[in-house]
Amino acid sequence: MPTLDPKMIFGIFLILVVGWTLIWLWIMLRAKIAVSYSEIAPKAAKVRKKLFYVSVLILAVVFVISMYWLPYPVARTVTVGEPTKTIMITAEQWQWTVNDTTITKGTVVKFILRSADVNHGFGLYDSDGTLLTQAQVVPGYDVTLIWKFDQAGRYTIWCLEYCGINHHAMTAVLTVT
Amino acid sequence: MIKDYQEGRLYRVGLVYMLTGFIVFFLMGILGFLMRAQQAGMFQLGEVLFYQFMTLHGLAMPTSVLLGAMGGFAIILGKDGKVKLSIPFLWTIFIIYFLGAGFVIYATLLGGFATGWTMLHPLPLSPGPSSVGVWNEITTVVAFTGVAFVAVSFLLYCIHIMVATSKAYGGMTKALAWEYLFSFGKKEPKELPRAIDIIAVVVAIDGIITVLSGVFYLVPLYAIIGGIVSNPLDFNVVFAKNLLYIFGHTLVNLNIYLAAGLVYVTLPEYTGRPWKTSWPVVAALNSVIILVLMPAFHHVYQDFPQPLFLHIIGQIGSYGVAIPALVVTIVGGLTLIYRSGMKWSVPSIMMAVGLWGWVFGGIGAVIDATIGVNNVMHNTMWVPAHFHGYYLIGAAFFVWAYFYHVVARLSGFEETAASKAAAILFSIGAAGFDFSFFLSGAFSVPRRFAVYQTQWQMFAMISLPFIMLIGLGVSWLGFELLTHLKPSWDSTKHPTPS
């Protein structure tokens, strides 16, 4: 998978939040009990030390693993393959101009994204409404985004950078057959 | 409670900062509710007004909490007399801040300025077709000037607390306890600075850098509007974004450290346990000088022209800055509470919930600071979810807890069961509404959309009852604060020397 599923990410978030909330509640439910601080402080110092090393280790491991999902063209050509089709997209307040909206299933597409005015955000949504990938469309640059269309269906482009008062209406459709 | 005339004056200026911040916070909350109601399809502001409100909410909500934090922090920093703060200077800062806020309110509500808080170059200069009724160059200049005033007042505040704290300890490195830090605790000076003294200098150093970044962002924009630079794109858009986020992101994060300082001082009063300056505390707070500046780059992960090494720095910094906050401040706060015999009251409830909220939002923040995750979460509702977590349920809870603590102590009023119930309603409302933001992010709902597709409206509807709970809780606490403000104010004029 060249990209992560937002709902899976939410699942990880939920597990961490529930764990943290249980720890927090456990401490809060014991707040009213009075014990000398001299008993608590040394234990807390040990917890703090362990927590430091454990959190550094976990974050370091996550950091390394997470590099697999880098969205930049160099990484995407490794995770999804070399593009075989190029689509030019121009964004302007408040519309997308797409030179080809029909894609064959299984194609690796190179999107060249240009802005004619301000910053826009190219957000690619699948037919279930899940955000698959995105890139900022930056004035003054040709931005390259690579994506492989594994599933047939109707894909929607939404603007994911606020670009003025019709920002929410800036949408386009790609069809994968 | 007030020992001398000087301390009374300090409390008065601090109270005005906190009261002003609290009122703005409440009003901005109402705007938030109206925007969410429109997204739920239950109320119609119209698109234009929605984005004007969104811009004002985005600019004024964080700065209201910042103003409250600045006022509260000035009190705790200066009340013992060790760090000598200038009261006239603090009033001057307040006036500049207030003027800036006035410019922003004028530009957004009357001038139609609706660029979002980010004012992302070149949007302020390219509002789109004029037929749809948008802002013009004059309102853009007014808005920029408002933001510049707020930034300058924060700059003056930073310079003041840095100079005053450094003077108190005979130099900046002594106020940062560097000898103690770099000897790994072996060379302990006669008097270690308090955690809040270190926070003052850390926030000041980064605050100055932050404001300079904001200045570097605004000056070219003024130059373009003034016709000195003819092509807006001569000011590189990606470079501009970096400056903007170093300014905006870091300012908000520094606010959290000011707010945490309030907890360092106030929580011990409820738990009866001191928050001592230990080596881990010194190391953690000093590490923030560097670490707090790095995460701003995570705002531009999806700007592919940005050099890769800056993306990587953003991820490392975003992970890194979480560690001292978790290991020192969160664990330190929980250690103070655990089996302390603490009685639950409005400030202690809000500080405890604030610790929860800081981590709740922080988990969402660290997850989203992973570049691959950000690719499917950036500019969805996950983003406001994470910062409403650590900012609303974290920083704002700390600041308003301190405001309540000060008013209660000064006026001598006894809180009731209703007061605690209001604090709990505020907490449940904040947690519930923020959770609905995270849920929206999980379902890829975009942020900053005035009009929602039908399938997204349900997520906005879920928020509304929780925002009402916040409204109820904050209204009750606000009523108590306002009705006890006069006796609090009066008590600052009658010192009782110890």
Interface residues (C-beta under 8 A of the other chain):
Chain A: T3 L4 D5 P6 K7 I9 F10 I12 F13 L16 V17 W20 T21 W24 I27 M28 R30 A31 K32 I33 A34 V35 Y37 I40 A41 A44 V47 R48 L51 F52 S55 V56 L59 V62 F63 S66 M67 Y68 W69 L70 P71 Y72 P73 Q93 W94 D117 V118 N119 G121 G123 Y125 G129 T130 L131 L132 T133 Q134 A135 Q136 V138 P139 G140 Y141 V143 T144 L145 W158 L160 E161 Y162 C163 G164 I165 N166 H167 H168 A169
Chain B: E47 V48 Y51 A114 T115 G116 T118 L120 P122 L123 S126 P127 G128 P129 V132 V134 L233 N236 V237 V238 K241 R273 P280 V300 Q302 D303 F304 P305 L308 H311 Q315 I316 Y319 G320 A322 I323 L326 V327 V328 V331 G332 L334 T335 I337 Y338 R339 S340 G341 M342 K343 W344 A352 L355 W356 V359 F360 I363 G364 V366 I367 T370 I371 G372 V373 N375 V376 M377 H378 N379 T380 W382 F438 L439 G441 A442 F443 S444 P446 R448 F449 A450 V451 Y452 Q455
